[in-house]
Amino acid sequence: MRYRYERHLHHHETDGDGVCHFSNYLRLFEESMTSLLRELALPLEVMDATLAVTSVRAAYLHPLRHGDVLSVLTGVTAVRRTYADLTADIQSGATLCCRVDARVCAVTRGEGLATSLAEPLRAGLARHLIDTGEPRHDTVL
């Protein structure tokens, strides 16, 4: 099940032509991920560890423009002991504007060392697992 996050694209997120600057697609992804964690009652501020994006790929497909109502549909494609893979489709109406795929890893606060995802976080993310059509050997380890 994908999580839906919606809002308008703000003027400060655009270039001189009113088009969303490419770097803001990653910010939109992060906003959606943070909102999903809040929805799961697991805001980053209260977790023992934090999440670090360790890899990201974004495919720009269609421009977002100032004032567009956008939706970020975020799903989880894998949950492992120390990381989760997420995918987000950033849309304006039915038009897919950008797809972001990212890996987020649990790291200790301060030291920044890899650690296990907390069990409530793993369980919450597992509720948002989606089928991407790619073969998966396992979903939660």
N, CA, C and O atoms as CSV, one atom per row, in Angstrom:
chain,resi,resn,atom,element,x,y,z
A,1,MET,N,N,0.835,-1.163,0.000
A,1,MET,CA,C,0.000,0.000,0.000
A,1,MET,C,C,0.895,1.247,0.000
A,1,MET,O,O,1.806,1.368,0.819
A,2,ARG,N,N,0.630,2.144,-0.903
A,2,ARG,CA,C,1.420,3.377,-0.974
A,2,ARG,C,C,0.829,4.440,-0.054
A,2,ARG,O,O,-0.383,4.523,0.140
A,3,TYR,N,N,1.716,5.238,0.500
A,3,TYR,CA,C,1.321,6.365,1.343
A,3,TYR,C,C,1.226,7.606,0.459
A,3,TYR,O,O,2.123,7.869,-0.342
A,4,ARG,N,N,0.132,8.375,0.606
A,4,ARG,CA,C,-0.080,9.578,-0.215
A,4,ARG,C,C,0.192,10.832,0.616
A,4,ARG,O,O,-0.359,11.014,1.701
A,5,TYR,N,N,1.057,11.688,0.072
A,5,TYR,CA,C,1.377,12.992,0.651
A,5,TYR,C,C,1.055,14.028,-0.410
A,5,TYR,O,O,1.497,13.901,-1.552
A,6,GLU,N,N,0.283,15.064,-0.046
A,6,GLU,CA,C,-0.124,16.068,-1.031
A,6,GLU,C,C,0.147,17.476,-0.536
A,6,GLU,O,O,0.079,17.761,0.660
A,7,ARG,N,N,0.456,18.351,-1.491
A,7,ARG,CA,C,0.592,19.782,-1.217
A,7,ARG,C,C,0.765,20.523,-2.536
A,7,ARG,O,O,0.849,19.904,-3.597
A,8,HIS,N,N,0.816,21.848,-2.465
A,8,HIS,CA,C,1.082,22.680,-3.639
A,8,HIS,C,C,2.589,22.869,-3.796
A,8,HIS,O,O,3.326,22.835,-2.811
A,9,LEU,N,N,3.044,23.068,-5.023
A,9,LEU,CA,C,4.437,23.419,-5.256
A,9,LEU,C,C,4.586,24.917,-5.009
A,9,LEU,O,O,3.854,25.719,-5.589
A,10,HIS,N,N,5.518,25.288,-4.163
A,10,HIS,CA,C,5.721,26.679,-3.784
A,10,HIS,C,C,6.621,27.407,-4.791
A,10,HIS,O,O,7.433,26.791,-5.481
A,11,HIS,N,N,6.455,28.721,-4.854
A,11,HIS,CA,C,7.238,29.551,-5.767
A,11,HIS,C,C,8.746,29.396,-5.519
A,11,HIS,O,O,9.522,29.322,-6.471
A,12,HIS,N,N,9.160,29.347,-4.254
A,12,HIS,CA,C,10.593,29.276,-3.958
A,12,HIS,C,C,11.230,27.951,-4.396
A,12,HIS,O,O,12.453,27.813,-4.356
A,13,GLU,N,N,10.412,26.978,-4.811
A,13,GLU,CA,C,10.927,25.689,-5.267
A,13,GLU,C,C,11.105,25.650,-6.788
A,13,GLU,O,O,11.417,24.604,-7.358
A,14,THR,N,N,10.905,26.785,-7.426
A,14,THR,CA,C,10.960,26.810,-8.892
A,14,THR,C,C,12.103,27.684,-9.394
A,14,THR,O,O,12.705,28.457,-8.649
A,15,ASP,N,N,12.373,27.529,-10.677
A,15,ASP,CA,C,13.361,28.381,-11.330
A,15,ASP,C,C,12.660,29.621,-11.906
A,15,ASP,O,O,11.488,29.856,-11.616
A,16,GLY,N,N,13.355,30.391,-12.698
A,16,GLY,CA,C,12.812,31.616,-13.261
A,16,GLY,C,C,11.617,31.410,-14.178
A,16,GLY,O,O,10.846,32.341,-14.411
A,17,ASP,N,N,11.456,30.207,-14.695
A,17,ASP,CA,C,10.325,29.906,-15.573
A,17,ASP,C,C,9.148,29.287,-14.818
A,17,ASP,O,O,8.150,28.902,-15.427
A,18,GLY,N,N,9.267,29.193,-13.485
A,18,GLY,CA,C,8.183,28.623,-12.686
A,18,GLY,C,C,8.156,27.110,-12.674
A,18,GLY,O,O,7.157,26.506,-12.282
A,19,VAL,N,N,9.262,26.483,-13.106
A,19,VAL,CA,C,9.360,25.025,-13.147
A,19,VAL,C,C,10.122,24.546,-11.912
A,19,VAL,O,O,11.103,25.167,-11.501
A,20,CYS,N,N,9.668,23.445,-11.327
A,20,CYS,CA,C,10.326,22.871,-10.134
A,20,CYS,C,C,11.802,22.598,-10.431
A,20,CYS,O,O,12.140,21.946,-11.419
A,21,HIS,N,N,12.671,23.108,-9.558
A,21,HIS,CA,C,14.102,22.823,-9.683
A,21,HIS,C,C,14.327,21.347,-9.371
A,21,HIS,O,O,13.722,20.816,-8.440
A,22,PHE,N,N,15.190,20.675,-10.136
A,22,PHE,CA,C,15.361,19.223,-10.012
A,22,PHE,C,C,15.712,18.773,-8.598
A,22,PHE,O,O,15.290,17.696,-8.177
A,23,SER,N,N,16.471,19.573,-7.859
A,23,SER,CA,C,16.870,19.164,-6.507
A,23,SER,C,C,15.672,19.075,-5.566
A,23,SER,O,O,15.729,18.364,-4.562
A,24,ASN,N,N,14.604,19.777,-5.873
A,24,ASN,CA,C,13.445,19.775,-4.985
A,24,ASN,C,C,12.655,18.476,-5.047
A,24,ASN,O,O,11.869,18.201,-4.140
A,25,TYR,N,N,12.839,17.670,-6.084
A,25,TYR,CA,C,12.172,16.372,-6.119
A,25,TYR,C,C,12.670,15.492,-4.971
A,25,TYR,O,O,11.904,14.714,-4.403
A,26,LEU,N,N,13.952,15.619,-4.636
A,26,LEU,CA,C,14.480,14.848,-3.503
A,26,LEU,C,C,13.914,15.379,-2.189
A,26,LEU,O,O,13.654,14.602,-1.270
A,27,ARG,N,N,13.723,16.684,-2.092
A,27,ARG,CA,C,13.098,17.254,-0.894
A,27,ARG,C,C,11.656,16.782,-0.764
A,27,ARG,O,O,11.200,16.475,0.338
A,28,LEU,N,N,10.939,16.722,-1.874
A,28,LEU,CA,C,9.559,16.243,-1.837
A,28,LEU,C,C,9.514,14.787,-1.373
A,28,LEU,O,O,8.641,14.400,-0.595
A,29,PHE,N,N,10.465,13.985,-1.859
A,29,PHE,CA,C,10.561,12.597,-1.396
A,29,PHE,C,C,10.787,12.559,0.112
A,29,PHE,O,O,10.114,11.810,0.821
A,30,GLU,N,N,11.723,13.355,0.605
A,30,GLU,CA,C,12.032,13.347,2.029
A,30,GLU,C,C,10.839,13.822,2.864
A,30,GLU,O,O,10.572,13.275,3.934
A,31,GLU,N,N,10.124,14.837,2.378
A,31,GLU,CA,C,8.915,15.285,3.086
A,31,GLU,C,C,7.906,14.152,3.196
A,31,GLU,O,O,7.311,13.942,4.253
A,32,SER,N,N,7.715,13.427,2.110
A,32,SER,CA,C,6.765,12.322,2.106
A,32,SER,C,C,7.210,11.223,3.074
A,32,SER,O,O,6.392,10.687,3.822
A,33,MET,N,N,8.499,10.888,3.060
A,33,MET,CA,C,9.012,9.855,3.954
A,33,MET,C,C,8.829,10.275,5.414
A,33,MET,O,O,8.412,9.469,6.245
A,34,THR,N,N,9.139,11.525,5.723
A,34,THR,CA,C,8.988,12.027,7.086
A,34,THR,C,C,7.526,12.014,7.499
A,34,THR,O,O,7.203,11.669,8.636
A,35,SER,N,N,6.643,12.387,6.584
A,35,SER,CA,C,5.213,12.363,6.868
A,35,SER,C,C,4.723,10.935,7.103
A,35,SER,O,O,3.899,10.694,7.986
A,36,LEU,N,N,5.229,9.994,6.315
A,36,LEU,CA,C,4.885,8.586,6.513
A,36,LEU,C,C,5.303,8.121,7.903
A,36,LEU,O,O,4.534,7.442,8.583
A,37,LEU,N,N,6.508,8.477,8.333
A,37,LEU,CA,C,6.971,8.075,9.664
A,37,LEU,C,C,6.083,8.669,10.756
A,37,LEU,O,O,5.782,7.999,11.744
A,38,ARG,N,N,5.668,9.909,10.583
A,38,ARG,CA,C,4.741,10.521,11.551
A,38,ARG,C,C,3.413,9.774,11.565
A,38,ARG,O,O,2.831,9.554,12.628
A,39,GLU,N,N,2.936,9.386,10.391
A,39,GLU,CA,C,1.689,8.621,10.283
A,39,GLU,C,C,1.808,7.297,11.034
A,39,GLU,O,O,0.835,6.816,11.614
A,40,LEU,N,N,2.994,6.717,11.019
A,40,LEU,CA,C,3.243,5.464,11.731
A,40,LEU,C,C,3.515,5.700,13.222
A,40,LEU,O,O,3.806,4.760,13.963
A,41,ALA,N,N,3.418,6.971,13.655
A,41,ALA,CA,C,3.711,7.368,15.042
A,41,ALA,C,C,5.165,7.100,15.385
A,41,ALA,O,O,5.488,6.741,16.517
A,42,LEU,N,N,6.045,7.276,14.399
A,42,LEU,CA,C,7.473,7.060,14.578
A,42,LEU,C,C,8.275,8.238,14.034
A,42,LEU,O,O,9.131,8.043,13.171
A,43,PRO,N,N,8.017,9.465,14.520
A,43,PRO,CA,C,8.784,10.597,13.987
A,43,PRO,C,C,10.271,10.435,14.292
A,43,PRO,O,O,10.651,9.894,15.330
A,44,LEU,N,N,11.101,10.911,13.370
A,44,LEU,CA,C,12.553,10.772,13.509
A,44,LEU,C,C,13.072,11.323,14.829
A,44,LEU,O,O,14.042,10.806,15.384
A,45,GLU,N,N,12.426,12.376,15.333
A,45,GLU,CA,C,12.929,13.022,16.553
A,45,GLU,C,C,12.900,12.102,17.774
A,45,GLU,O,O,13.676,12.307,18.707
A,46,VAL,N,N,12.029,11.100,17.789
A,46,VAL,CA,C,11.908,10.247,18.977
A,46,VAL,C,C,12.570,8.882,18.814
A,46,VAL,O,O,12.586,8.087,19.753
A,47,MET,N,N,13.108,8.606,17.643
A,47,MET,CA,C,13.766,7.310,17.435
A,47,MET,C,C,15.147,7.304,18.077
A,47,MET,O,O,15.825,8.329,18.140
A,48,ASP,N,N,15.549,6.126,18.553
A,48,ASP,CA,C,16.895,5.980,19.115
A,48,ASP,C,C,17.961,6.195,18.051
A,48,ASP,O,O,19.007,6.787,18.313
A,49,ALA,N,N,17.685,5.709,16.855
A,49,ALA,CA,C,18.599,5.893,15.727
A,49,ALA,C,C,17.896,6.799,14.721
A,49,ALA,O,O,16.697,7.053,14.834
A,50,THR,N,N,18.636,7.271,13.760
A,50,THR,CA,C,18.037,8.084,12.708
A,50,THR,C,C,18.182,7.349,11.385
A,50,THR,O,O,18.788,6.279,11.329
A,51,LEU,N,N,17.636,7.910,10.338
A,51,LEU,CA,C,17.741,7.303,9.016
A,51,LEU,C,C,18.609,8.168,8.126
A,51,LEU,O,O,18.485,9.393,8.104
A,52,ALA,N,N,19.481,7.514,7.398
A,52,ALA,CA,C,20.344,8.211,6.448
A,52,ALA,C,C,20.059,7.657,5.059
A,52,ALA,O,O,19.993,6.442,4.869
A,53,VAL,N,N,19.891,8.546,4.096
A,53,VAL,CA,C,19.739,8.116,2.708
A,53,VAL,C,C,21.134,7.752,2.216
A,53,VAL,O,O,22.025,8.600,2.175
A,54,THR,N,N,21.320,6.488,1.845
A,54,THR,CA,C,22.649,6.036,1.414
A,54,THR,C,C,22.764,5.885,-0.093
A,54,THR,O,O,23.868,5.832,-0.635
A,55,SER,N,N,21.623,5.816,-0.772
A,55,SER,CA,C,21.651,5.847,-2.235
A,55,SER,C,C,20.303,6.369,-2.713
A,55,SER,O,O,19.268,6.159,-2.079
A,56,VAL,N,N,20.348,7.049,-3.842
A,56,VAL,CA,C,19.120,7.605,-4.401
A,56,VAL,C,C,19.255,7.684,-5.921
A,56,VAL,O,O,20.327,7.963,-6.458
A,57,ARG,N,N,18.143,7.431,-6.588
A,57,ARG,CA,C,18.082,7.570,-8.042
A,57,ARG,C,C,16.765,8.274,-8.347
A,57,ARG,O,O,15.711,7.869,-7.857
A,58,ALA,N,N,16.829,9.309,-9.141
A,58,ALA,CA,C,15.628,10.050,-9.512
A,58,ALA,C,C,15.530,10.115,-11.025
A,58,ALA,O,O,16.501,10.441,-11.707
A,59,ALA,N,N,14.357,9.805,-11.541
A,59,ALA,CA,C,14.107,9.882,-12.980
A,59,ALA,C,C,13.098,11.002,-13.215
A,59,ALA,O,O,11.929,10.887,-12.845
A,60,TYR,N,N,13.558,12.073,-13.829
A,60,TYR,CA,C,12.719,13.217,-14.151
A,60,TYR,C,C,11.941,12.904,-15.419
A,60,TYR,O,O,12.530,12.535,-16.434
A,61,LEU,N,N,10.610,13.050,-15.367
A,61,LEU,CA,C,9.776,12.663,-16.500
A,61,LEU,C,C,8.924,13.799,-17.071
A,61,LEU,O,O,8.668,13.844,-18.274
A,62,HIS,N,N,8.489,14.712,-16.207
A,62,HIS,CA,C,7.593,15.781,-16.646
A,62,HIS,C,C,7.705,16.922,-15.643
A,62,HIS,O,O,7.841,16.662,-14.448
A,63,PRO,N,N,7.652,18.174,-16.083
A,63,PRO,CA,C,7.845,19.273,-15.135
A,63,PRO,C,C,6.656,19.504,-14.201
A,63,PRO,O,O,5.496,19.384,-14.595
A,64,LEU,N,N,6.982,19.836,-12.965
A,64,LEU,CA,C,6.006,20.403,-12.029
A,64,LEU,C,C,6.154,21.905,-12.125
A,64,LEU,O,O,7.260,22.407,-12.327
A,65,ARG,N,N,5.059,22.627,-11.984
A,65,ARG,CA,C,5.091,24.077,-12.089
A,65,ARG,C,C,4.531,24.726,-10.832
A,65,ARG,O,O,3.746,24.128,-10.095
A,66,HIS,N,N,4.955,25.962,-10.608
A,66,HIS,CA,C,4.491,26.729,-9.454
A,66,HIS,C,C,2.966,26.654,-9.362
A,66,HIS,O,O,2.258,26.892,-10.340
A,67,GLY,N,N,2.471,26.315,-8.156
A,67,GLY,CA,C,1.040,26.240,-7.913
A,67,GLY,C,C,0.417,24.889,-8.169
A,67,GLY,O,O,-0.711,24.644,-7.740
A,68,ASP,N,N,1.128,23.992,-8.867
A,68,ASP,CA,C,0.568,22.656,-9.101
A,68,ASP,C,C,0.276,21.969,-7.777
A,68,ASP,O,O,1.037,22.089,-6.817
A,69,VAL,N,N,-0.834,21.249,-7.740
A,69,VAL,CA,C,-1.098,20.353,-6.619
A,69,VAL,C,C,-0.348,19.070,-6.947
A,69,VAL,O,O,-0.557,18.469,-8.001
A,70,LEU,N,N,0.514,18.662,-6.048
A,70,LEU,CA,C,1.314,17.471,-6.300
A,70,LEU,C,C,0.992,16.402,-5.266
A,70,LEU,O,O,0.605,16.695,-4.134
A,71,SER,N,N,1.161,15.174,-5.683
A,71,SER,CA,C,1.018,14.021,-4.807
A,71,SER,C,C,2.315,13.240,-4.850
A,71,SER,O,O,2.899,13.044,-5.916
A,72,VAL,N,N,2.759,12.797,-3.690
A,72,VAL,CA,C,3.911,11.903,-3.620
A,72,VAL,C,C,3.383,10.581,-3.079
A,72,VAL,O,O,2.935,10.500,-1.935
A,73,LEU,N,N,3.441,9.550,-3.910
A,73,LEU,CA,C,2.964,8.230,-3.527
A,73,LEU,C,C,4.178,7.382,-3.173
A,73,LEU,O,O,4.931,6.960,-4.051
A,74,THR,N,N,4.358,7.140,-1.883
A,74,THR,CA,C,5.555,6.469,-1.389
A,74,THR,C,C,5.222,5.035,-0.994
A,74,THR,O,O,4.251,4.774,-0.285
A,75,GLY,N,N,6.046,4.125,-1.468
A,75,GLY,CA,C,5.909,2.721,-1.111
A,75,GLY,C,C,7.249,2.159,-0.682
A,75,GLY,O,O,8.297,2.760,-0.922
A,76,VAL,N,N,7.205,1.019,-0.055
A,76,VAL,CA,C,8.406,0.339,0.418
A,76,VAL,C,C,8.577,-0.908,-0.431
A,76,VAL,O,O,7.647,-1.702,-0.570
A,77,THR,N,N,9.761,-1.082,-0.999
A,77,THR,CA,C,10.002,-2.249,-1.850
A,77,THR,C,C,10.772,-3.346,-1.133
A,77,THR,O,O,10.769,-4.493,-1.579
A,78,ALA,N,N,11.435,-3.012,-0.025
A,78,ALA,CA,C,12.145,-4.023,0.760
A,78,ALA,C,C,12.413,-3.473,2.158
A,78,ALA,O,O,12.683,-2.286,2.340
A,79,VAL,N,N,12.330,-4.364,3.129
A,79,VAL,CA,C,12.704,-4.024,4.505
A,79,VAL,C,C,13.671,-5.095,4.972
A,79,VAL,O,O,13.360,-6.286,4.959
A,80,ARG,N,N,14.836,-4.654,5.381
A,80,ARG,CA,C,15.863,-5.571,5.888
A,80,ARG,C,C,16.219,-5.177,7.316
A,80,ARG,O,O,15.622,-4.257,7.875
A,81,ARG,N,N,17.169,-5.852,7.893
A,81,ARG,CA,C,17.544,-5.596,9.286
A,81,ARG,C,C,18.019,-4.166,9.501
A,81,ARG,O,O,17.629,-3.527,10.479
A,82,THR,N,N,18.865,-3.649,8.593
A,82,THR,CA,C,19.459,-2.324,8.810
A,82,THR,C,C,18.991,-1.265,7.821
A,82,THR,O,O,19.338,-0.094,7.974
A,83,TYR,N,N,18.212,-1.644,6.813
A,83,TYR,CA,C,17.813,-0.651,5.816
A,83,TYR,C,C,16.457,-0.985,5.221
A,83,TYR,O,O,15.927,-2.086,5.378
A,84,ALA,N,N,15.913,0.021,4.526
A,84,ALA,CA,C,14.678,-0.161,3.763
A,84,ALA,C,C,14.866,0.522,2.412
A,84,ALA,O,O,15.531,1.552,2.307
A,85,ASP,N,N,14.270,-0.068,1.388
A,85,ASP,CA,C,14.253,0.532,0.051
A,85,ASP,C,C,12.871,1.120,-0.170
A,85,ASP,O,O,11.853,0.456,0.027
A,86,LEU,N,N,12.857,2.382,-0.584
A,86,LEU,CA,C,11.600,3.089,-0.817
A,86,LEU,C,C,11.536,3.573,-2.254
A,86,LEU,O,O,12.562,3.807,-2.892
A,87,THR,N,N,10.324,3.718,-2.750
A,87,THR,CA,C,10.099,4.295,-4.061
A,87,THR,C,C,8.995,5.328,-3.919
A,87,THR,O,O,8.055,5.138,-3.147
A,88,ALA,N,N,9.108,6.416,-4.660
A,88,ALA,CA,C,8.106,7.474,-4.592
A,88,ALA,C,C,7.817,7.984,-5.995
A,88,ALA,O,O,8.726,8.321,-6.753
A,89,ASP,N,N,6.537,8.032,-6.321
A,89,ASP,CA,C,6.094,8.635,-7.577
A,89,ASP,C,C,5.570,10.023,-7.252
A,89,ASP,O,O,4.635,10.176,-6.467
A,90,ILE,N,N,6.176,11.028,-7.858
A,90,ILE,CA,C,5.755,12.411,-7.659
A,90,ILE,C,C,4.913,12.781,-8.869
A,90,ILE,O,O,5.387,12.752,-10.005
A,91,GLN,N,N,3.652,13.132,-8.610
A,91,GLN,CA,C,2.682,13.331,-9.667
A,91,GLN,C,C,2.002,14.683,-9.556
A,91,GLN,O,O,1.926,15.276,-8.479
A,92,SER,N,N,1.514,15.153,-10.681
A,92,SER,CA,C,0.588,16.276,-10.735
A,92,SER,C,C,-0.649,15.731,-11.427
A,92,SER,O,O,-0.620,15.461,-12.628
A,93,GLY,N,N,-1.741,15.566,-10.678
A,93,GLY,CA,C,-2.907,14.870,-11.216
A,93,GLY,C,C,-2.523,13.443,-11.551
A,93,GLY,O,O,-1.960,12.734,-10.717
A,94,ALA,N,N,-2.823,13.021,-12.767
A,94,ALA,CA,C,-2.480,11.664,-13.199
A,94,ALA,C,C,-1.127,11.604,-13.902
A,94,ALA,O,O,-0.708,10.534,-14.343
A,95,THR,N,N,-0.438,12.745,-14.011
A,95,THR,CA,C,0.834,12.804,-14.732
A,95,THR,C,C,1.997,12.502,-13.799
A,95,THR,O,O,2.201,13.200,-12.806
A,96,LEU,N,N,2.757,11.464,-14.119
A,96,LEU,CA,C,3.948,11.121,-13.353
A,96,LEU,C,C,5.061,12.086,-13.739
A,96,LEU,O,O,5.458,12.153,-14.903
A,97,CYS,N,N,5.563,12.834,-12.758
A,97,CYS,CA,C,6.597,13.843,-13.016
A,97,CYS,C,C,7.996,13.345,-12.677
A,97,CYS,O,O,8.962,13.696,-13.354
A,98,CYS,N,N,8.107,12.537,-11.640
A,98,CYS,CA,C,9.419,12.052,-11.214
A,98,CYS,C,C,9.233,10.776,-10.404
A,98,CYS,O,O,8.271,10.644,-9.648
A,99,ARG,N,N,10.147,9.854,-10.566
A,99,ARG,CA,C,10.180,8.652,-9.721
A,99,ARG,C,C,11.505,8.666,-8.974
A,99,ARG,O,O,12.574,8.812,-9.568
A,100,VAL,N,N,11.411,8.511,-7.661
A,100,VAL,CA,C,12.593,8.484,-6.799
A,100,VAL,C,C,12.679,7.111,-6.154
A,100,VAL,O,O,11.702,6.623,-5.587
A,101,ASP,N,N,13.847,6.487,-6.240
A,101,ASP,CA,C,14.128,5.232,-5.542
A,101,ASP,C,C,15.286,5.504,-4.592
A,101,ASP,O,O,16.311,6.057,-4.992
A,102,ALA,N,N,15.118,5.117,-3.342
A,102,ALA,CA,C,16.146,5.416,-2.342
A,102,ALA,C,C,16.291,4.273,-1.355
A,102,ALA,O,O,15.352,3.517,-1.103
A,103,ARG,N,N,17.478,4.169,-0.810
A,103,ARG,CA,C,17.746,3.253,0.303
A,103,ARG,C,C,18.017,4.107,1.533
A,103,ARG,O,O,18.846,5.016,1.501
A,104,VAL,N,N,17.314,3.807,2.607
A,104,VAL,CA,C,17.545,4.496,3.872
A,104,VAL,C,C,18.043,3.476,4.882
A,104,VAL,O,O,17.480,2.391,5.022
A,105,CYS,N,N,19.108,3.843,5.581
A,105,CYS,CA,C,19.736,2.957,6.556
A,105,CYS,C,C,19.613,3.554,7.944
A,105,CYS,O,O,19.638,4.773,8.120
A,106,ALA,N,N,19.481,2.682,8.922
A,106,ALA,CA,C,19.464,3.121,10.313
A,106,ALA,C,C,20.901,3.390,10.753
A,106,ALA,O,O,21.794,2.571,10.533
A,107,VAL,N,N,21.108,4.541,11.374
A,107,VAL,CA,C,22.429,4.881,11.912
A,107,VAL,C,C,22.257,5.449,13.310
A,107,VAL,O,O,21.255,6.093,13.621
A,108,THR,N,N,23.259,5.197,14.145
A,108,THR,CA,C,23.217,5.712,15.510
A,108,THR,C,C,23.380,7.220,15.484
A,108,THR,O,O,24.081,7.778,14.640
A,109,ARG,N,N,22.718,7.859,16.426
A,109,ARG,CA,C,22.858,9.310,16.542
A,109,ARG,C,C,24.257,9.619,17.081
A,109,ARG,O,O,24.762,8.917,17.957
A,110,GLY,N,N,24.858,10.647,16.563
A,110,GLY,CA,C,26.183,11.050,17.024
A,110,GLY,C,C,27.289,10.333,16.291
A,110,GLY,O,O,28.061,10.963,15.568
A,111,GLU,N,N,27.384,9.012,16.465
A,111,GLU,CA,C,28.484,8.253,15.847
A,111,GLU,C,C,28.255,7.994,14.366
A,111,GLU,O,O,29.211,7.883,13.599
A,112,GLY,N,N,26.981,7.896,13.957
A,112,GLY,CA,C,26.678,7.615,12.559
A,112,GLY,C,C,27.040,6.212,12.129
A,112,GLY,O,O,27.392,5.983,10.972
A,113,LEU,N,N,26.954,5.262,13.062
A,113,LEU,CA,C,27.290,3.872,12.756
A,113,LEU,C,C,26.033,3.097,12.379
A,113,LEU,O,O,24.955,3.356,12.914
A,114,ALA,N,N,26.172,2.151,11.463
A,114,ALA,CA,C,25.032,1.330,11.055
A,114,ALA,C,C,24.492,0.575,12.265
A,114,ALA,O,O,25.244,0.083,13.106
A,115,THR,N,N,23.176,0.500,12.326
A,115,THR,CA,C,22.507,-0.220,13.399
A,115,THR,C,C,21.234,-0.837,12.835
A,115,THR,O,O,20.882,-0.583,11.683
A,116,SER,N,N,20.555,-1.624,13.614
A,116,SER,CA,C,19.313,-2.253,13.161
A,116,SER,C,C,18.160,-1.263,13.196
A,116,SER,O,O,18.102,-0.387,14.059
A,117,LEU,N,N,17.243,-1.413,12.246
A,117,LEU,CA,C,16.002,-0.660,12.298
A,117,LEU,C,C,15.213,-1.138,13.520
A,117,LEU,O,O,15.135,-2.340,13.777
A,118,ALA,N,N,14.645,-0.223,14.252
A,118,ALA,CA,C,13.827,-0.602,15.401
A,118,ALA,C,C,12.659,-1.462,14.915
A,118,ALA,O,O,12.117,-1.230,13.834
A,119,GLU,N,N,12.279,-2.448,15.716
A,119,GLU,CA,C,11.214,-3.368,15.323
A,119,GLU,C,C,9.907,-2.655,14.978
A,119,GLU,O,O,9.274,-3.025,13.989
A,120,PRO,N,N,9.469,-1.641,15.750
A,120,PRO,CA,C,8.230,-0.953,15.353
A,120,PRO,C,C,8.353,-0.275,13.987
A,120,PRO,O,O,7.377,-0.211,13.240
A,121,LEU,N,N,9.531,0.225,13.660
A,121,LEU,CA,C,9.751,0.858,12.365
A,121,LEU,C,C,9.723,-0.186,11.256
A,121,LEU,O,O,9.105,0.026,10.213
A,122,ARG,N,N,10.385,-1.298,11.480
A,122,ARG,CA,C,10.387,-2.373,10.478
A,122,ARG,C,C,8.964,-2.853,10.209
A,122,ARG,O,O,8.575,-3.046,9.057
A,123,ALA,N,N,8.191,-3.043,11.276
A,123,ALA,CA,C,6.812,-3.512,11.125
A,123,ALA,C,C,5.961,-2.469,10.408
A,123,ALA,O,O,5.156,-2.814,9.543
A,124,GLY,N,N,6.132,-1.200,10.758
A,124,GLY,CA,C,5.366,-0.138,10.115
A,124,GLY,C,C,5.687,-0.018,8.641
A,124,GLY,O,O,4.786,0.122,7.814
A,125,LEU,N,N,6.968,-0.073,8.307
A,125,LEU,CA,C,7.361,0.001,6.902
A,125,LEU,C,C,6.863,-1.213,6.125
A,125,LEU,O,O,6.474,-1.096,4.963
A,126,ALA,N,N,6.877,-2.370,6.767
A,126,ALA,CA,C,6.415,-3.592,6.103
A,126,ALA,C,C,4.939,-3.488,5.716
A,126,ALA,O,O,4.507,-4.130,4.759
A,127,ARG,N,N,4.165,-2.691,6.444
A,127,ARG,CA,C,2.748,-2.503,6.091
A,127,ARG,C,C,2.596,-1.725,4.783
A,127,ARG,O,O,1.519,-1.726,4.187
A,128,HIS,N,N,3.655,-1.066,4.333
A,128,HIS,CA,C,3.607,-0.282,3.094
A,128,HIS,C,C,4.382,-0.951,1.961
A,128,HIS,O,O,4.727,-0.303,0.973
A,129,LEU,N,N,4.656,-2.253,2.108
A,129,LEU,CA,C,5.331,-2.975,1.034
A,129,LEU,C,C,4.438,-3.001,-0.198
A,129,LEU,O,O,3.228,-3.210,-0.108
A,130,ILE,N,N,5.057,-2.786,-1.342
A,130,ILE,CA,C,4.331,-2.815,-2.610
A,130,ILE,C,C,5.004,-3.805,-3.539
A,130,ILE,O,O,6.180,-4.130,-3.377
A,131,ASP,N,N,4.258,-4.273,-4.497
A,131,ASP,CA,C,4.791,-5.181,-5.502
A,131,ASP,C,C,5.204,-4.349,-6.712
A,131,ASP,O,O,4.366,-3.708,-7.347
A,132,THR,N,N,6.479,-4.363,-7.024
A,132,THR,CA,C,6.994,-3.588,-8.158
A,132,THR,C,C,7.066,-4.415,-9.430
A,132,THR,O,O,7.447,-3.902,-10.482
A,133,GLY,N,N,6.707,-5.683,-9.345
A,133,GLY,CA,C,6.825,-6.548,-10.506
A,133,GLY,C,C,8.192,-7.197,-10.603
A,133,GLY,O,O,8.397,-8.106,-11.408
A,134,GLU,N,N,9.140,-6.728,-9.775
A,134,GLU,CA,C,10.481,-7.305,-9.743
A,134,GLU,C,C,10.452,-8.524,-8.826
A,134,GLU,O,O,9.772,-8.502,-7.800
A,135,PRO,N,N,11.177,-9.588,-9.176
A,135,PRO,CA,C,11.206,-10.749,-8.284
A,135,PRO,C,C,11.874,-10.398,-6.961
A,135,PRO,O,O,12.934,-9.773,-6.935
A,136,ARG,N,N,11.246,-10.803,-5.874
A,136,ARG,CA,C,11.798,-10.575,-4.536
A,136,ARG,C,C,11.951,-11.924,-3.873
A,136,ARG,O,O,11.037,-12.748,-3.913
A,137,HIS,N,N,13.089,-12.154,-3.267
A,137,HIS,CA,C,13.337,-13.404,-2.581
A,137,HIS,C,C,12.744,-13.386,-1.172
A,137,HIS,O,O,12.313,-14.414,-0.650
A,138,ASP,N,N,12.733,-12.203,-0.573
A,138,ASP,CA,C,12.183,-12.049,0.772
A,138,ASP,C,C,11.797,-10.592,0.930
A,138,ASP,O,O,12.205,-9.748,0.133
A,139,THR,N,N,11.016,-10.295,1.952
A,139,THR,CA,C,10.618,-8.919,2.168
A,139,THR,C,C,11.097,-8.381,3.490
A,139,THR,O,O,11.509,-7.223,3.568
A,140,VAL,N,N,11.057,-9.174,4.522
A,140,VAL,CA,C,11.493,-8.708,5.824
A,140,VAL,C,C,12.428,-9.736,6.429
A,140,VAL,O,O,12.054,-10.896,6.599
A,141,LEU,N,N,13.626,-9.326,6.749
A,141,LEU,CA,C,14.598,-10.229,7.380
A,141,LEU,C,C,14.865,-9.774,8.787
A,141,LEU,O,O,15.655,-10.395,9.497
